[in-house]
């Protein structure tokens, strides 16, 4: 049986979810934006969010190029490299829970070895057939 290339690791709603792919990337989709992380980077982000959520405001935590800061206007600022997300505190908590769920699901998938198996090679097809099979992002 062929393991899926993409797996939805956590979902808040149709516009906010986290997926992983067998090639080692984690995709955080938030409305019209998708941010990609290596597995290790995503674990660092999840850890940072968990530490921030377990503390009382005000907080300002940093882990390299990732940072979480509570702002006085009941907003949380999340810096993910060059991307800054300003989230109401409720959405920050939802994202924190989703990242924890995603890490747990990713660990189960990796422990199962489902992505360790080689993908069977598909026969060469024409250009139009490859386009027809290519799933497009809902964004």
N, C-alpha and C positions, 0 to 999 in steps of 0.2 A: 504494500500500500504506500502510495506517495504522500509524504508529509506536506501540508500546505506551506507555501512560500511565505505568506503573511498570516499572522494570527492576531486577532484583537485581544489585547491583554487586559484592558479595562475600558469602560465606557461610562461617561456621565450622561450624555445624550447624543443625538445624531450629529451634533456639530463639535463635540468635545470628547475625544477618545485617544487611546494609546494603542499602537500596534507595534509588533516586532516582526522582523524578517529573518530568515535563516542565515543571511549573510552578515548578521551581527549589528544591524541598526535598529534603534528604537525610534519610532515616529510619534511625536506628540502633536496632535491636531487640535487646534483651538480656533473655532470659527473658520476663518479663511486662511489661517496660517498653519503650516506644518514645520516643526523644528525636528531635526534629526540629530540623534546622539549615538555614540558608541554605547555598548552595554555598560562599560565601566563608568562613562560619563553619566548615563542615566541613573545608575545606582548612587552616584555622588549627589545628583539633583534630588533624588528621592530621600536620601539621608538628610540633606540640608532642609528640605521641606518638613520632614518629620521633626527635626530638632527645633525648627522655627514654630511649628504648630504646638509643640509641647511646652513652649515657654510662654510667658505672659507678655503682652505688649507693654512697652515698646521693645522691639528687638531689631537687631541688625546682625545678620550672620553672613559669613563669606566662606566659600571653598573654592579657591582659585578664581576662575572666571565666572563662577556662579555666586549669586548673592540674593538674600531675601531680607527685606526691610519693611517693618510696619510703619506706615505713615500716619500722621495725626488725624487725617481726614477719613479714618476708617477704611483705608485702602492699603493694600499690600503691593509692594514693588518687588518683582522677581526679575533678576538680571540673569540671562542665559547667554553668556558670551556677548555678542553684539546686539542681542534682542532684549528689550525691556517690556515686561508685561505689567500693567497696572490692573490689579484685580480687587474687586470688593472682597472683604474678608471671608464672606461665605463661599465665594468661588475659589479663593485660596485654599480653604479647608476641603472643598470638593476635589481640587487638584491634588492636594496632599493625600487624601484617601485613595484616589485613583492611582497615584504613583506607587503607593504601598501595595495595592492589589496587583498592579502590573508587575512589580518585582517578584511577588510571590508566585504569580502565574508563570513568569519567565523562568524562575528557578525550577518549577515543576516540569516545564517543557524541556529545559536543558538536562535535567536529571533523567528524563525518560529516554534521552538519546535520539529523539525524533528528528532533530536537525543534524545529527551526526552522520546519518546515512547519505550516501551520494544520491543526487537526483538523477533519475534515468534520463539519458539524452533523448531528445525528441528528434524525429526525422526532420531534415531540412525542408522548409516550406517556402512558398513564394512570399513576396513582400506583402501583397494584399491579405493573404491568409494570416501572416504574423500580426498585421494591424487589427484584423478581426478578433484575434485571440487576446490582444492586449487590453487588460482592464484599465479604464481611466479613473482617475481620482474623482470623487464626488465634489471636490472643491472647485 
